Amino acid sequence: MFQSFTILLSISALFSYINHKWLKLPVTIGLMIMAMVMSVPMGLLEIYKPEVFHQACQVVVQINFKTFLLDVILSILLFAGALHIKVRDLNKERASVIAFATAGVLISTFIVGFLFFYTLQWIGHPIPLVYALLFGALISPTDPVAVLAILKESNVAHSLETKIAGESLFNDGVGVVVFVSILGFTGDMESVGVGEVVSLFAEEALGGIIYGLVLGYVGYLLLHSVTDDPKVEVLLSLALVLGGYSLASTIHVSGPLAMVVAGLFIGNKLNSKAFDRQSRDHLSLFWEMLDEILNALLFVLIGLEILTLSFENYYFLVGALAIIITLLGRWLSVMGTYQMIGRKNDEHPQKTILILSWGGLRGAISVALALSIDAFEQRELLVFITYCIVVFSIVVQGLSIKTLVNKLKLSKE
């Protein structure tokens, strides 16, 4: 595993250099595209040099995408992303953020799930409704890692940026809870009641927020007591994130939501008079660098994940239809939620809805959740189409969002 990680790190460094010198693409998109391009000739080795191909696959398999993301780096990426979001700005858009992160995810889950269920029936490859809804749950939340990485390059208006970033940070944790709740129905459906689902949702989501506040406050007190030693501050903050995330799963609360809340709390305390400039700069620089490095590793791994996918001819048709369904579900859920909160002060509601819909990127978390589904007849299909949607989202939507923002005249002034 260490050897595989070393290879992944070396590839990421090489691709980052190539992108910086020549491609000039947003870093995450450039790295993922190069990894996918490299995967094509590696895939052909399966025909001519199968032993070399299997060795290449081992690099991806040994790292274990799902474990690497959900159990190792997700806590760091969420905390680092939330650390630079201002609570004051988030508070101005709290109605939108809360609505999109809760009602928006639920609406999209059921729209996408039912459309996907009937579409597969129509083309002659039906799956159980519960798995269609499971797909809706894993693909509906926007991915904070992808969204925050792309927003840095998009030049979108500040209020819109806050809406998109805030939603992606919070709907990730909500989406995981919805996914876990529906996953319970894939076993013995009679053993899972509505009351249990509501209880699980409340325990995970609300518990995660409360735990995050406690964690953030304790972390702030500890960091404030050692402002004279930046090295200890950095070590404490890292222990707080990794240890706090591990403890969250033990006490059965949402780790992702806890990391977001803790990051917001500590990040905004950093900008107060409680911390001097040197202390603030050291912590900010450390988490920014760590965020960039892990993002590079993650997006290269997404590109290489294509080596592990199963391919059938009809998978590509289903993948194309699933992209359309997901975009439609996103647009309908955004429009419905936006109408629900009634933002009368928005001069261009249709433009806002369009940007929110197109800027809702899917990413690695969707792939990781798809991989976590237990084996059933159409599991490989779900993994494949999830990957298709993520690639389309990051490459096509990610590269075009800045152009769309400028065309609609919604960029920063």
C-alpha positions in Angstrom: 0.0 0.0 0.0 2.9 2.4 0.8 4.4 1.7 -2.7 1.0 2.3 -4.3 0.7 5.6 -2.5 4.2 6.6 -3.5 3.4 5.9 -7.1 0.2 7.9 -6.9 2.0 10.9 -5.3 4.7 10.8 -8.0 2.1 10.7 -10.8 0.2 13.6 -9.1 3.4 15.7 -8.9 4.3 15.0 -12.5 0.8 15.9 -13.8 0.7 19.0 -11.7 4.0 20.1 -13.3 2.7 19.4 -16.8 -0.6 21.2 -16.1 1.2 24.2 -14.6 3.7 24.6 -17.5 1.6 23.8 -20.5 -2.1 22.8 -20.1 -3.1 25.8 -17.8 -6.3 24.1 -16.8 -7.9 24.3 -13.3 -5.6 22.0 -11.3 -8.2 19.4 -10.3 -9.7 19.1 -13.8 -6.3 19.0 -15.5 -5.0 16.2 -13.2 -8.2 14.1 -13.6 -8.1 14.4 -17.4 -4.4 13.4 -17.6 -5.0 10.4 -15.4 -7.9 9.3 -17.6 -5.9 9.8 -20.8 -3.1 7.7 -19.2 -5.6 5.0 -18.3 -6.5 4.4 -22.0 -3.2 2.9 -23.1 -2.9 1.2 -19.8 -6.3 -0.4 -20.5 -5.0 -1.7 -23.8 -2.3 -3.6 -22.0 -4.9 -6.0 -20.8 -4.9 -7.5 -24.3 -1.2 -7.5 -25.0 0.5 -7.5 -21.6 -2.1 -8.7 -19.1 0.4 -9.1 -16.3 1.5 -5.4 -16.6 -2.2 -4.3 -16.7 -3.0 -6.2 -13.5 0.0 -4.6 -11.8 -1.2 -1.2 -12.8 -4.7 -2.0 -11.4 -3.1 -3.1 -8.1 -1.9 0.5 -7.6 -5.6 1.6 -7.6 -7.0 -1.4 -5.8 -4.5 -1.4 -2.9 -5.2 2.2 -2.1 -9.0 1.4 -2.0 -10.8 4.5 -3.2 -13.7 4.3 -0.8 -11.6 3.9 2.3 -9.0 6.5 1.2 -11.7 9.1 0.7 -14.4 8.4 3.3 -12.1 7.2 6.2 -8.8 9.1 5.6 -8.9 12.4 3.7 -12.6 13.5 3.7 -12.3 15.0 7.2 -9.2 17.0 6.2 -10.8 18.3 2.9 -14.1 19.3 4.6 -12.3 21.1 7.5 -9.9 22.9 5.2 -12.8 24.0 2.9 -14.9 25.3 5.8 -11.9 27.0 7.4 -12.0 29.8 4.8 -15.7 30.4 4.6 -16.9 33.4 6.6 -19.8 32.8 8.9 -21.0 36.4 8.3 -21.4 35.7 4.6 -22.9 32.3 5.2 -25.4 33.8 7.6 -26.7 36.2 4.9 -27.5 33.2 2.7 -28.6 30.8 5.5 -32.1 30.3 4.2 -30.8 29.2 0.8 -28.0 27.1 2.2 -30.3 25.2 4.7 -33.1 24.8 2.1 -30.8 23.5 -0.7 -28.8 21.2 1.7 -31.9 19.6 3.1 -35.1 19.9 1.0 -33.1 20.2 -2.2 -31.3 16.9 -1.5 -34.5 15.1 -0.7 -36.4 16.4 -3.7 -33.5 15.5 -6.0 -33.1 12.1 -4.5 -36.7 11.1 -5.3 -36.9 12.8 -8.7 -33.7 11.2 -9.9 -34.5 7.9 -8.3 -37.9 7.5 -9.8 -36.9 8.8 -13.3 -33.9 6.4 -13.2 -36.2 3.5 -12.2 -38.7 4.1 -15.0 -36.0 4.8 -17.6 -34.2 1.5 -16.9 -37.6 -0.3 -17.2 -38.2 1.4 -20.5 -34.9 0.3 -22.0 -35.3 -3.3 -20.7 -32.7 -3.3 -17.8 -34.9 -2.9 -14.7 -33.5 -2.6 -11.2 -35.4 -2.7 -7.8 -36.9 0.7 -6.8 -34.9 0.8 -3.6 -31.6 0.7 -5.6 -32.8 3.4 -8.0 -33.6 5.6 -4.9 -30.1 4.7 -3.5 -28.6 6.0 -6.8 -30.7 9.2 -6.4 -29.4 9.6 -2.9 -25.7 9.2 -3.7 -25.8 11.4 -6.8 -28.0 14.2 -5.5 -25.6 16.0 -3.1 -23.1 18.3 -4.7 -19.5 17.5 -3.8 -17.7 20.1 -1.7 -14.3 19.0 -2.8 -15.1 19.5 -6.5 -17.2 22.6 -6.0 -14.7 24.5 -3.8 -11.8 23.6 -6.1 -13.7 24.9 -9.2 -15.2 28.0 -7.6 -11.7 29.3 -7.0 -11.4 29.7 -10.8 -15.0 30.7 -11.7 -15.2 34.3 -10.7 -18.8 33.9 -9.7 -20.6 36.7 -7.8 -19.9 36.6 -4.1 -23.5 35.9 -3.0 -23.8 33.1 -5.5 -20.4 31.7 -4.5 -21.6 31.6 -0.9 -24.8 29.8 -1.8 -23.0 27.1 -3.9 -20.1 26.6 -1.4 -22.4 26.6 1.7 -24.8 24.1 0.1 -22.0 21.8 -1.0 -20.4 21.8 2.5 -23.6 20.9 4.3 -25.5 18.8 1.8 -22.6 16.4 1.8 -23.3 15.3 5.3 -27.1 15.3 4.8 -26.7 13.3 1.6 -24.6 10.6 3.4 -27.3 10.3 6.1 -30.1 10.0 3.4 -28.0 7.4 1.6 -27.4 5.4 4.8 -31.1 5.6 5.6 -32.2 4.2 2.2 -29.4 1.6 2.3 -31.2 0.1 5.3 -34.1 -0.8 3.1 -31.9 -2.9 0.8 -31.8 -5.7 3.4 -34.9 -6.8 5.3 -37.3 -4.0 4.5 -39.8 -5.0 7.2 -37.1 -4.5 9.9 -36.7 -0.8 9.0 -39.5 1.6 9.9 -40.1 5.3 9.1 -39.6 6.1 12.7 -36.1 4.5 12.7 -35.2 6.4 9.5 -36.2 9.8 11.1 -34.4 8.9 14.3 -31.3 8.0 12.4 -31.4 11.2 10.4 -31.9 13.3 13.6 -29.1 11.5 15.4 -26.6 11.7 12.6 -27.4 15.2 11.3 -28.3 17.1 14.4 -25.8 15.1 16.4 -23.1 15.9 13.9 -23.8 19.7 14.1 -23.8 19.7 17.9 -20.7 17.6 18.1 -19.0 19.9 15.5 -19.7 22.9 17.7 -18.3 21.3 20.8 -15.2 20.1 18.8 -14.7 23.6 17.3 -15.0 25.3 20.7 -12.6 22.9 22.4 -10.2 23.2 19.5 -10.4 27.0 19.7 -9.5 27.0 23.4 -6.6 24.7 22.8 -5.2 26.6 19.9 -5.7 29.9 21.6 -3.6 28.7 24.6 -0.5 28.0 22.4 -0.5 30.9 20.0 3.2 31.4 20.8 4.1 28.1 19.2 2.7 27.7 15.6 4.1 24.1 15.3 2.0 22.9 18.3 -1.0 24.8 16.9 -0.7 22.9 13.6 -0.3 19.6 15.3 -3.3 20.2 17.6 -5.5 21.2 14.7 -4.5 18.1 12.7 -5.2 15.8 15.7 -8.5 17.6 16.3 -9.7 16.8 12.7 -8.5 13.2 12.4 -9.3 12.2 16.0 -12.6 14.1 16.0 -13.7 12.5 12.7 -12.8 9.0 14.0 -14.7 9.6 17.3 -17.8 10.8 15.3 -18.3 7.3 13.8 -17.9 5.7 17.2 -20.7 7.9 18.8 -22.8 7.6 15.6 -23.0 11.2 14.5 -22.2 12.6 11.1 -18.5 13.1 10.8 -18.7 15.2 7.6 -21.1 17.7 9.2 -19.0 17.8 12.4 -15.9 18.7 10.4 -17.7 21.5 8.4 -19.1 23.0 11.6 -15.8 22.8 13.5 -14.0 24.3 10.5 -16.4 27.2 10.3 -16.1 27.8 14.0 -12.3 27.7 14.2 -11.8 29.5 10.9 -13.9 32.5 12.0 -12.1 32.6 15.4 -8.8 32.7 13.5 -9.8 36.0 12.0 -10.7 37.5 15.3 -8.3 39.4 17.6 -7.8 36.2 19.6 -5.1 35.1 17.2 -2.2 37.2 16.1 -1.3 37.4 12.4 1.7 35.0 12.5 -0.4 32.3 14.2 -3.3 32.8 11.7 -0.9 32.7 8.7 0.8 29.5 9.8 -2.5 27.6 10.4 -4.1 28.9 7.2 -1.0 28.1 5.0 -0.7 24.6 6.5 -4.4 23.7 5.8 -4.3 25.3 2.4 -1.2 23.3 1.3 -2.6 20.1 2.8 -5.9 20.7 0.9 -4.1 21.3 -2.4 -1.9 18.1 -2.0 -4.8 15.8 -1.1 -7.0 17.3 -3.8 -4.3 16.5 -6.4 -4.0 12.9 -5.1 -7.8 12.5 -5.1 -8.5 13.7 -8.6 -5.6 11.6 -10.1 -7.1 8.6 -8.3 -10.6 9.4 -9.8 -9.0 9.4 -13.2 -7.2 6.1 -12.6 -10.4 4.5 -11.2 -11.5 3.9 -14.8 -9.1 0.9 -14.8 -11.3 -0.9 -12.2 -14.6 -0.4 -13.9 -16.6 -3.1 -15.7 -17.8 -2.3 -19.2 -20.9 -3.5 -21.1 -22.2 -2.0 -24.3 -25.5 -0.8 -22.9 -23.7 0.8 -19.9 -22.8 3.8 -22.1 -26.4 4.3 -23.1 -27.5 4.2 -19.5 -24.7 6.5 -18.5 -25.7 9.1 -21.1 -29.4 8.9 -20.0 -28.3 9.1 -16.3 -26.4 12.3 -17.0 -29.6 13.9 -18.5 -31.7 12.6 -15.6 -29.3 14.0 -13.0 -29.1 17.4 -14.6 -32.9 17.5 -14.9 -33.3 16.4 -11.3 -30.9 19.0 -10.1 -32.6 21.8 -12.1 -36.1 20.8 -10.8 -34.9 20.5 -7.2 -33.1 23.9 -7.3 -36.1 25.6 -9.0 -38.6 24.0 -6.5 -36.4 24.9 -3.5 -35.7 28.4 -4.7 -39.5 29.0 -5.1 -40.0 27.6 -1.7 -37.8 30.1 0.0 -39.2 33.0 -2.1 -36.1 35.2 -2.7 -37.9 38.4 -3.8 -34.7 40.5 -3.7 -33.1 38.5 -6.5 -33.2 40.6 -9.7 -32.3 37.6 -11.9 -33.9 34.5 -10.4 -33.8 32.4 -13.6 -30.1 33.1 -14.1 -29.4 32.3 -10.4 -31.3 29.0 -10.8 -29.3 28.1 -13.9 -26.0 28.8 -12.2 -27.0 26.9 -9.1 -28.1 24.0 -11.3 -25.0 23.9 -13.5 -22.6 24.7 -10.7 -23.8 21.8 -8.6 -20.8 19.5 -9.3 -20.7 15.8 -8.4 -17.4 14.3 -7.3 -15.5 11.7 -5.5 -18.0 11.2 -2.7 -20.6 9.9 -5.1 -18.2 7.4 -6.5 -17.2 6.3 -2.9 -20.8 5.8 -1.9 -21.5 3.8 -5.1 -18.6 1.5 -4.3 -19.9 1.0 -0.8 -23.1 -0.6 -2.0 -23.1 -4.4 -1.3 -23.1 -6.7 -4.3 -26.3 -7.1 -6.2 -27.0 -7.9 -9.9 -26.7 -4.3 -11.2 -24.1 -3.0 -8.8 -21.4 -2.6 -11.5 -23.9 -0.6 -13.6 -24.5 1.8 -10.8 -20.8 2.3 -10.2 -20.1 2.9 -13.9 -22.9 5.5 -14.4 -21.9 7.3 -11.2 -18.4 7.5 -12.6 -19.8 8.8 -16.0 -21.8 11.5 -14.2 -18.8 12.6 -12.0 -16.5 12.8 -15.1 -19.1 14.8 -17.0 -19.7 17.1 -14.0 -16.1 17.9 -13.3 -14.9 18.2 -16.9 -17.8 19.6 -18.8 -19.6 21.6 -16.1 -16.4 22.5 -14.3 -14.7 23.9 -17.5 -17.8 25.7 -18.7 -19.1 27.3 -15.4 -16.8 30.4 -15.8 -18.0 31.0 -19.3 -21.6 30.6 -18.3 -21.1 33.0 -15.4 -19.6 35.7 -17.7 -22.3 35.2 -20.3 -25.1 35.7 -17.8 -23.2 38.7 -16.3 -23.1 37.2 -12.8 -19.4 37.5 -12.2 -17.7 39.5 -9.4 -17.7 43.2 -10.1 
